[in-house]
Amino acid sequence: MADFTAQLAQRASTINLNAGPSPLPDAALLTAAASLLSYSETPGMGIAEISHRSPAFDHVVANANDDLRTLLEIPANYKVLWMQGGGLTQFAATVLNLSAWYRIKHQLQPSDEVEGWYAVTGSWSKKAAEEGARMGVAARKVFDGKKHGAGGKFTSIAPADEWDVPQLEEKSRRPAFVYYCDNETVDGVEFGGVDSETAFPFDKFDPAVPVVADMSSNFLSRPVDVSKYGIIYAGAQKNLGPAGVTLVIVREDLLVDLDEAVQYGGTRVPSMLSYKNMADTNSMYNTPPTFTIYVCSLVLRSLLASPPLPLPSPTSRPLAPLSSFADQKSSLVYSELDSSEGFYAGTADKAVRSRMNVTFRLKGGEALEKAFVKEASERGIKGVNGHRSVGGIRTSIYNAVTLEHVKTLVAFMREFREKHSQA
Ligand SMILES: Cc1ncc(COP(=O)(O)O)c(C=O)c1O
């Protein structure tokens, strides 16, 4: 019988900075491991071996939903859906559901076009806009970070006054939605949180137009005003749990029967992509990834049971400690970049740099970056290479990365700089 002593020791000597899938809390993983053999509510049967329609699994989903609603203070008029197919599937699903909603709402003619507006601030929102166009919406970029950023790269977000947001006549129906990505995992560019000057500029848009946000890589890292959104979604595999499930939070009035939209020029959409189907069946339209959802439920419970920092006041929002924690950790790495006299150069503009994915280059070039990744790995610091599309270094500092881990990373960065500046 495994007692996990060796595995826990290996984990203790490893700093996992992968961008996703990424580290999860030990306590959640240990409970999950034991529950694979025998789950507390179904002794003798593991959590992955019971029906998704059993009372025991109903409890898992109900608890996960309750905890998520508590943590994110989700208003009652929003549904929580557990879907499959990752973030990429949501690039299409958001468009298909909202186009149908819009066609029904405005009783469009089949020849009428539907517009989707995209704020493109990095690789993922760019890809989402391309998928939106593939799904048949006229995808309009209201901001294009590539045109704004230094060297034609996604490095910054212009103030909203500089965005290309069309002024609409009062009764105009356009667009069906406005889409953005809250944290660009590849490029290390993040919008600010609630009330911050760099928060997404909701007031630039007609409040009747639903805002869609991809929060895959900063989900559960800070408070969110859910009531401002039509749809929020997040692939689980960063702060929430293992890959295999995507969390969707959708405002109830946006749920429509996709088949009804066909008479208004909508297309047939796979039933599995219908938010209404998922909401009507409590995410059990087919067999969901039960084990993945179970691990997510444990992670959610651990965030409530043992937050990394105390709540600053009894009235503070539940995710405030995780937000301070993320600020504290990422600012240690950014301070090292900023005090390195150019040895390390952060790729993102200071005003919008990500607290989750710290991206930087080494002045010494690609060969030195390779040496950095190799020497970090020898020290047990794993997963620091940049995304294959952009290169460089990326240290991803999600919730399960501890302050001690980050201090060790920064000490390594300093040592590496001292060693290689002299060379
Ligand atoms: C912000 C963001 N959106 C979307 C995706 C794509 O997610 P998936 O691989 O689950 O389709 C990722 C993946 O890392 C991401 O970081």
PDBQT file of the ligand as one rigid body, heavy atoms in Angstrom, charges set to zero:
ROOT
HETATM    1  C1  LIG A 501      -6.288  32.421 -21.028  1.00  0.00    +0.000 C 
HETATM    2  C2  LIG A 501      -6.427  31.126 -21.753  1.00  0.00    +0.000 A 
HETATM    3  N1  LIG A 501      -7.490  30.942 -22.555  1.00  0.00    +0.000 NA
HETATM    4  C3  LIG A 501      -7.672  29.787 -23.226  1.00  0.00    +0.000 A 
HETATM    5  C4  LIG A 501      -6.765  28.759 -23.132  1.00  0.00    +0.000 A 
HETATM    6  C5  LIG A 501      -6.999  27.495 -23.892  1.00  0.00    +0.000 C 
HETATM    7  O1  LIG A 501      -7.425  26.545 -23.011  1.00  0.00    +0.000 OA
HETATM    8  P1  LIG A 501      -7.558  24.984 -23.366  1.00  0.00    +0.000 P 
HETATM    9  O2  LIG A 501      -6.186  24.490 -23.627  1.00  0.00    +0.000 OA
HETATM   10  O3  LIG A 501      -8.190  24.438 -22.136  1.00  0.00    +0.000 OA
HETATM   11  O4  LIG A 501      -8.445  24.877 -24.552  1.00  0.00    +0.000 OA
HETATM   12  C6  LIG A 501      -5.654  28.897 -22.299  1.00  0.00    +0.000 A 
HETATM   13  C7  LIG A 501      -4.681  27.794 -22.161  1.00  0.00    +0.000 C 
HETATM   14  O5  LIG A 501      -3.688  27.862 -21.524  1.00  0.00    +0.000 OA
HETATM   15  C8  LIG A 501      -5.483  30.106 -21.600  1.00  0.00    +0.000 A 
HETATM   16  O6  LIG A 501      -4.427  30.282 -20.794  1.00  0.00    +0.000 OA
ENDROOT
TORSDOF 0
